[in-house]
Amino acid sequence: MSAASDGFRMPAEWTPHERTWMAWPGPNPTFDTPDDLAAARLAWASVARAVRRFEPVTVVCGPGQSAEARALLGPGVDTVERELDDAWMRDIGPTFLTDGHGQLAAVDWTFNGWGAQHWARWEHDAKIAAHVSDLAGAKTYTSKLVNEGGALHVDGEGTVLLTETVQLGPERNPHWTKEQVEAEIHAHLGTRKAIWLPRGLTGDYPAPPPEGRRGAADGYGTLGHVDIVAAFARPGVVVAHHQPDPAHPDHEVTKEVIGLLKAQTDARGRTLEVVEVPAPTVLEADGRWADYSYINHYLCNGGVVLCAFDDPRDELAAGIFRRLFPGRTVTLVDARTIFSGGGGIHCVTQQQPRI
């Protein structure tokens, strides 16, 4: 039996949450110097405190790291300890589901370090979804599909956004057809229509490392997660990353994605309304094409936690999200340190819906 056949589905992110789950940065190849790790912990703590204004937050820490974490997280943020490799709870954590009758479930996708990338470690992270599901008291459904939470976005009414270079990429699911992937996604999320984007942003595809080297100079990325490119704001409405500068390769990428989305209908037959959110003005970061994006935001109870980049377009993006979510408080949090590790605010958070 699948989660969907048992009556479960993934609610949209804007529905009420019981809490938010995060993971605490620890020593690993993503944060490979003491300074990098200290900066990451400050950045993750800033996100946790911003979310805690609106709902409970639990941070999973590595063994022996809770006391130091609580000192930075401040009062009111819960911690638990489990073995960790990295700190991207959106991807290593469970995808939570509800059945509308007071029951909570979760999908434990197969995790292989974002396609077994050279810098990734996942011995412990592959088990975190099951740990968090158990801590939340959820029924766990296990999937053989290699997938991550940042690789999908749902409208809560049957539609899911996916990217071809993730679920269909040879690094994750080399022997799966598109039809098989869709069937597995629908069986676990309760969706019935998949909208496929061809790829993600340019900076999300790390270059192969020079021989004998690894680490930040080579770049981190997910190989095309959708949650940095497009996301549902409400049924029938999608926010999409727009790179207006033709000097950046994402100018053509986002032009294609936006055109594709505007031509799509959702599971209920509505033609999608696409709200274009301009990229920050910066074109390069850490010696690579920047993939800074306001799309990688997080919706929590009464709030929107939005990536900021000390950029002239930060307030422009905040205004767009205030108009999209008039009943929510928009909070800007500097996300440059998080992006230097390969993700954003959505990537470090995972919602547990209220049942």
PLY file of the C-alpha trace (Angstrom):
ply
format ascii 1.0
element vertex 355
property float x
property float y
property float z
element edge 354
property int vertex1
property int vertex2
end_header
0.00 0.00 0.00
1.19 3.52 -0.78
0.75 6.67 1.27
-1.77 8.03 -1.24
-3.82 4.83 -1.27
-3.92 5.07 2.53
-5.42 8.55 2.23
-2.30 10.66 2.82
-1.07 13.60 0.77
1.50 16.35 1.07
-0.14 19.64 2.12
0.98 22.89 0.56
3.62 24.76 2.53
1.24 27.64 3.31
-1.06 25.41 5.38
-0.60 25.57 9.19
2.51 23.94 10.65
3.02 22.08 13.90
6.72 22.98 13.81
9.81 23.43 11.65
12.74 20.99 11.64
16.33 22.02 10.95
19.79 20.42 11.20
22.84 21.97 12.83
26.04 22.46 10.80
28.91 20.26 11.95
32.46 19.67 10.74
32.26 18.25 7.21
33.54 19.00 3.69
30.86 21.69 3.16
32.17 23.69 6.12
35.79 22.62 5.89
37.49 25.35 7.93
36.73 26.59 11.47
35.78 30.01 10.05
33.40 28.45 7.50
31.75 26.35 10.19
31.38 29.28 12.58
29.82 31.43 9.82
27.43 28.63 8.85
26.28 28.17 12.43
25.54 31.88 12.76
23.59 31.82 9.48
21.56 28.72 10.39
20.83 30.21 13.82
19.55 33.42 12.20
17.08 31.38 10.16
15.96 29.37 13.20
15.34 32.52 15.23
13.40 34.11 12.37
11.16 31.04 12.03
10.75 30.74 15.83
8.92 34.08 15.83
6.07 32.26 14.10
6.18 28.60 15.14
8.13 26.02 17.16
11.53 24.94 15.83
13.47 21.76 16.54
17.12 21.57 15.49
18.80 18.19 15.10
22.40 18.43 16.29
25.31 16.04 16.10
26.26 14.22 19.32
27.64 16.63 21.89
26.76 19.77 19.89
23.46 20.78 21.51
24.89 23.07 24.18
26.88 25.12 21.69
23.90 25.20 19.34
21.52 26.45 22.03
23.92 29.27 22.88
23.58 30.58 19.32
19.95 29.61 18.74
18.72 31.43 21.81
15.72 30.65 23.99
12.71 28.76 22.71
14.39 26.60 20.09
14.40 22.87 20.86
17.35 20.58 20.11
17.78 16.83 19.80
20.93 14.86 19.02
21.42 12.38 16.21
24.39 11.49 14.02
24.63 13.93 11.07
26.78 14.40 8.00
25.52 17.77 6.71
22.86 20.33 7.58
20.23 20.51 4.82
17.04 19.32 6.53
14.85 19.98 3.48
16.74 17.26 1.65
17.76 14.78 4.34
14.57 15.06 6.38
11.20 13.45 5.75
8.48 14.82 3.50
5.49 15.07 5.84
1.95 14.05 4.87
-1.51 14.25 6.43
-4.76 12.38 5.82
-7.23 15.07 6.90
-8.38 12.90 9.80
-5.75 13.61 12.42
-3.01 11.28 11.20
0.55 12.26 10.33
2.82 10.33 7.96
6.12 10.94 6.22
8.03 9.81 3.15
11.58 8.61 3.66
13.10 9.03 0.19
16.37 7.31 -0.67
19.20 9.81 -0.16
22.59 9.44 -1.88
24.31 12.77 -1.35
22.61 14.71 -4.16
23.71 12.19 -6.76
26.79 10.83 -4.95
28.73 14.05 -5.45
32.43 13.99 -4.64
32.17 16.28 -1.62
29.07 14.69 -0.07
28.81 12.35 2.92
25.54 10.60 3.63
26.08 7.58 5.87
24.18 9.29 8.69
22.06 11.72 6.67
20.42 8.81 4.84
18.87 7.83 8.19
17.75 11.28 9.38
14.33 11.18 7.68
13.40 8.04 9.61
14.71 9.55 12.87
12.74 12.78 12.44
9.60 10.93 11.36
9.84 8.83 14.51
10.42 11.88 16.71
7.33 13.50 15.18
5.22 10.37 15.76
4.54 9.92 12.06
3.90 6.74 10.12
6.83 6.27 7.76
6.59 5.25 4.11
9.90 4.28 2.50
10.59 4.99 -1.17
13.33 3.53 -3.36
13.33 6.69 -5.45
16.46 8.80 -4.91
14.94 12.17 -4.20
15.11 15.16 -1.87
12.59 17.57 -0.43
14.09 20.51 -2.31
13.51 18.65 -5.56
9.73 18.99 -5.42
7.07 21.61 -4.72
3.32 21.00 -4.42
0.21 23.14 -4.56
-1.77 20.89 -2.19
-4.37 20.29 -4.91
-2.70 17.59 -6.96
0.16 19.34 -8.78
3.89 18.86 -8.23
6.86 20.68 -9.76
9.93 18.56 -10.62
13.19 18.93 -12.59
14.44 16.50 -15.21
18.08 16.74 -14.16
17.22 15.62 -10.63
14.74 12.74 -10.53
15.64 11.61 -14.06
19.38 12.27 -13.81
21.80 9.34 -14.08
23.37 10.34 -10.77
20.18 9.47 -8.88
17.80 7.19 -10.75
19.57 5.90 -13.87
17.14 3.05 -14.52
13.85 4.85 -13.90
11.64 6.13 -16.69
9.74 9.39 -16.41
6.50 7.41 -16.08
7.93 5.35 -13.23
9.18 8.44 -11.41
5.81 10.15 -11.75
3.98 7.07 -10.50
6.24 6.85 -7.43
5.91 10.59 -6.68
2.13 10.52 -7.02
1.85 7.36 -4.90
3.63 9.04 -2.01
2.53 12.68 -2.28
-1.08 12.16 -3.36
-0.47 14.29 -6.45
-1.75 13.45 -9.92
-0.01 15.88 -12.29
3.72 16.54 -12.58
5.06 19.67 -14.26
8.64 19.02 -15.35
11.18 21.82 -15.66
14.12 20.98 -17.93
16.84 22.04 -15.48
17.76 24.25 -12.56
19.95 27.34 -12.26
23.48 27.31 -13.67
25.21 27.74 -10.31
23.46 24.66 -8.96
25.63 22.40 -11.15
29.10 22.12 -9.61
32.02 21.79 -11.98
34.01 18.55 -11.66
36.93 19.12 -9.29
40.47 19.39 -10.61
42.44 16.24 -9.94
43.53 16.04 -6.35
41.21 18.82 -5.17
37.86 19.01 -3.49
35.85 21.46 -1.45
34.34 24.92 -1.73
36.54 26.07 -4.62
34.84 23.47 -6.77
31.38 24.60 -5.77
28.42 22.85 -4.24
25.00 22.22 -5.75
22.09 19.86 -6.09
22.13 19.39 -9.89
18.91 21.29 -10.37
16.56 21.52 -7.40
13.26 23.13 -8.27
12.93 25.12 -5.03
15.48 27.67 -6.20
13.75 28.13 -9.58
9.98 27.99 -9.05
7.48 27.47 -6.24
3.73 27.59 -5.76
2.47 30.66 -3.91
-1.11 29.42 -3.95
-3.09 27.08 -6.21
-2.72 28.27 -9.78
0.04 30.79 -8.96
3.79 30.16 -9.24
6.68 32.42 -8.31
9.59 31.98 -10.73
13.19 33.17 -10.75
13.93 35.69 -13.51
17.47 36.66 -14.44
17.13 39.92 -16.40
20.83 40.31 -17.24
21.75 38.63 -20.56
25.37 38.38 -19.37
24.33 35.62 -16.96
23.60 32.15 -18.42
20.47 31.97 -16.28
18.96 34.68 -18.49
18.21 32.01 -21.10
17.51 29.30 -18.51
14.85 31.33 -16.73
13.36 32.60 -19.99
12.76 28.97 -20.99
11.41 27.97 -17.57
9.02 30.92 -17.33
7.73 30.29 -20.85
7.15 26.64 -20.04
5.29 27.44 -16.82
3.04 30.00 -18.50
1.98 27.34 -21.00
1.10 24.80 -18.30
-2.13 23.92 -16.53
-2.31 22.42 -13.06
-4.09 19.28 -11.90
-7.42 21.14 -11.84
-7.00 22.53 -15.34
-6.09 26.11 -14.40
-3.57 27.91 -16.59
-0.71 28.88 -14.31
-0.22 32.52 -13.38
3.53 33.14 -13.17
4.89 35.89 -10.92
8.43 36.70 -12.03
10.86 37.60 -9.25
14.04 39.31 -10.54
17.36 37.85 -9.42
19.70 39.91 -7.26
21.99 42.19 -9.23
25.18 40.28 -8.37
26.24 37.94 -11.16
29.16 36.07 -9.60
29.94 34.71 -6.13
32.89 32.65 -4.94
34.32 32.73 -8.46
31.27 31.09 -10.04
27.99 32.19 -11.59
25.74 33.20 -8.69
22.54 31.26 -8.17
21.24 33.73 -5.56
17.46 33.45 -5.64
14.52 34.84 -3.70
12.44 31.82 -4.72
14.18 29.75 -2.03
12.00 31.24 0.70
10.18 29.52 3.59
6.53 29.93 4.54
5.75 29.50 8.24
2.71 30.27 10.37
1.98 33.92 9.66
5.38 34.57 8.14
7.60 34.47 5.07
11.33 34.07 5.75
12.98 35.48 2.64
16.58 35.26 1.47
18.46 38.56 1.47
21.79 39.30 -0.20
22.58 42.92 0.78
21.38 43.69 -2.72
19.31 46.55 -4.19
16.65 44.05 -5.23
16.11 42.65 -1.72
13.33 45.14 -1.00
11.83 44.69 -4.46
11.52 40.96 -3.78
10.14 41.62 -0.29
7.46 43.82 -1.82
6.45 41.09 -4.26
6.10 38.58 -1.43
4.16 41.03 0.73
1.65 41.44 -2.09
1.45 37.65 -2.60
1.02 36.97 1.12
-0.76 40.01 2.59
-1.58 38.23 5.85
2.04 37.28 6.57
5.04 39.16 7.92
7.99 39.09 5.52
11.34 38.73 7.29
14.58 39.16 5.35
17.54 37.04 6.50
21.00 37.29 4.94
21.44 34.02 3.04
24.83 34.52 1.36
26.65 32.18 3.72
23.98 29.51 3.21
24.20 29.87 -0.58
27.98 29.50 -0.42
27.33 25.99 0.91
24.97 25.11 -1.91
21.47 26.06 -0.77
19.17 28.65 0.74
16.64 29.20 3.50
14.13 26.70 2.09
16.92 24.13 1.91
17.68 24.29 5.65
14.06 24.05 6.84
11.39 21.35 6.68
7.79 21.85 7.74
5.76 19.43 9.84
2.11 20.18 9.03
-0.45 20.55 11.76
-2.92 17.68 11.80
0 1
1 2
2 3
3 4
4 5
5 6
6 7
7 8
8 9
9 10
10 11
11 12
12 13
13 14
14 15
15 16
16 17
17 18
18 19
19 20
20 21
21 22
22 23
23 24
24 25
25 26
26 27
27 28
28 29
29 30
30 31
31 32
32 33
33 34
34 35
35 36
36 37
37 38
38 39
39 40
40 41
41 42
42 43
43 44
44 45
45 46
46 47
47 48
48 49
49 50
50 51
51 52
52 53
53 54
54 55
55 56
56 57
57 58
58 59
59 60
60 61
61 62
62 63
63 64
64 65
65 66
66 67
67 68
68 69
69 70
70 71
71 72
72 73
73 74
74 75
75 76
76 77
77 78
78 79
79 80
80 81
81 82
82 83
83 84
84 85
85 86
86 87
87 88
88 89
89 90
90 91
91 92
92 93
93 94
94 95
95 96
96 97
97 98
98 99
99 100
100 101
101 102
102 103
103 104
104 105
105 106
106 107
107 108
108 109
109 110
110 111
111 112
112 113
113 114
114 115
115 116
116 117
117 118
118 119
119 120
120 121
121 122
122 123
123 124
124 125
125 126
126 127
127 128
128 129
129 130
130 131
131 132
132 133
133 134
134 135
135 136
136 137
137 138
138 139
139 140
140 141
141 142
142 143
143 144
144 145
145 146
146 147
147 148
148 149
149 150
150 151
151 152
152 153
153 154
154 155
155 156
156 157
157 158
158 159
159 160
160 161
161 162
162 163
163 164
164 165
165 166
166 167
167 168
168 169
169 170
170 171
171 172
172 173
173 174
174 175
175 176
176 177
177 178
178 179
179 180
180 181
181 182
182 183
183 184
184 185
185 186
186 187
187 188
188 189
189 190
190 191
191 192
192 193
193 194
194 195
195 196
196 197
197 198
198 199
199 200
200 201
201 202
202 203
203 204
204 205
205 206
206 207
207 208
208 209
209 210
210 211
211 212
212 213
213 214
214 215
215 216
216 217
217 218
218 219
219 220
220 221
221 222
222 223
223 224
224 225
225 226
226 227
227 228
228 229
229 230
230 231
231 232
232 233
233 234
234 235
235 236
236 237
237 238
238 239
239 240
240 241
241 242
242 243
243 244
244 245
245 246
246 247
247 248
248 249
249 250
250 251
251 252
252 253
253 254
254 255
255 256
256 257
257 258
258 259
259 260
260 261
261 262
262 263
263 264
264 265
265 266
266 267
267 268
268 269
269 270
270 271
271 272
272 273
273 274
274 275
275 276
276 277
277 278
278 279
279 280
280 281
281 282
282 283
283 284
284 285
285 286
286 287
287 288
288 289
289 290
290 291
291 292
292 293
293 294
294 295
295 296
296 297
297 298
298 299
299 300
300 301
301 302
302 303
303 304
304 305
305 306
306 307
307 308
308 309
309 310
310 311
311 312
312 313
313 314
314 315
315 316
316 317
317 318
318 319
319 320
320 321
321 322
322 323
323 324
324 325
325 326
326 327
327 328
328 329
329 330
330 331
331 332
332 333
333 334
334 335
335 336
336 337
337 338
338 339
339 340
340 341
341 342
342 343
343 344
344 345
345 346
346 347
347 348
348 349
349 350
350 351
351 352
352 353
353 354
